[in-house]
Amino acid sequence: MSKVKFELKARKTKPSRRYRKGSKYDPIIDEFLKGDANLVEVSVEGKQANYLRTLLNKRIEARDLKDELKISVINNVAYLEKR
């Protein structure tokens, strides 16, 4: 059996998790908020609608816009709407 080299360090607390400050999908939300339309169809090249919904939902929650925006998917098309 081969030996494994390792090291243990005593810690008092775990570090807090680091989150990204932004996302490449934030410009979609920003552009929609600037515009006059209350409902838009959103598509991103190479991304399926359900995946896009998941990503945009995470950004909406991270930016605390749940009361202002809603993303939904109908017939594999993503729709972003103002509440």
C-alpha positions in Angstrom: 0.0 0.0 0.0 1.4 3.4 -0.9 1.6 6.3 1.5 -0.4 9.5 1.0 1.1 12.8 2.0 -1.2 15.2 3.7 -1.4 18.1 6.2 -3.9 19.0 8.8 -4.4 22.6 10.1 -6.4 23.5 13.2 -9.1 26.2 12.6 -11.5 27.9 14.9 -14.1 28.7 12.3 -14.9 28.0 8.7 -14.4 30.8 6.2 -17.5 32.4 4.7 -18.5 31.4 1.2 -17.4 33.8 -1.5 -20.0 34.7 -4.1 -19.5 36.3 -7.5 -20.3 40.0 -7.6 -21.9 39.8 -11.0 -22.8 37.5 -13.8 -22.6 37.6 -17.6 -26.4 37.4 -17.5 -26.9 40.6 -15.6 -26.9 42.7 -18.8 -30.1 40.9 -19.8 -31.9 41.9 -16.6 -30.5 45.5 -16.8 -31.6 46.0 -20.4 -35.0 44.7 -19.6 -35.4 47.0 -16.6 -34.4 50.0 -18.8 -36.9 49.1 -21.5 -40.6 50.0 -21.7 -41.9 46.4 -22.4 -43.6 44.5 -19.6 -43.0 41.1 -21.3 -40.2 40.0 -23.5 -39.0 36.7 -25.0 -35.5 35.9 -23.9 -33.1 33.7 -25.9 -29.4 33.1 -25.5 -27.4 31.3 -28.2 -26.5 27.8 -27.2 -28.7 27.8 -24.0 -32.0 26.0 -23.5 -35.0 27.9 -22.1 -35.1 25.9 -18.8 -31.4 26.4 -18.2 -31.8 30.1 -18.9 -34.7 30.3 -16.5 -32.6 28.7 -13.7 -29.7 31.2 -14.3 -31.9 34.3 -14.5 -33.9 33.2 -11.4 -30.6 32.9 -9.4 -29.6 36.4 -10.6 -33.1 37.9 -9.8 -32.9 36.4 -6.3 -29.3 37.5 -5.8 -30.2 41.1 -6.8 -33.4 41.0 -4.7 -35.7 41.7 -7.7 -38.2 38.9 -6.9 -41.0 41.5 -6.4 -40.2 43.2 -9.7 -39.3 40.5 -12.2 -40.5 37.0 -13.0 -39.1 34.5 -15.5 -41.1 31.6 -16.9 -40.8 29.0 -19.7 -43.7 28.1 -22.0 -43.2 25.7 -24.9 -39.4 25.8 -24.5 -39.4 29.6 -24.8 -38.2 31.8 -21.8 -40.3 34.9 -21.0 -39.1 37.7 -18.7 -41.9 39.9 -17.3 -42.3 42.8 -14.9 -44.7 42.3 -12.1 
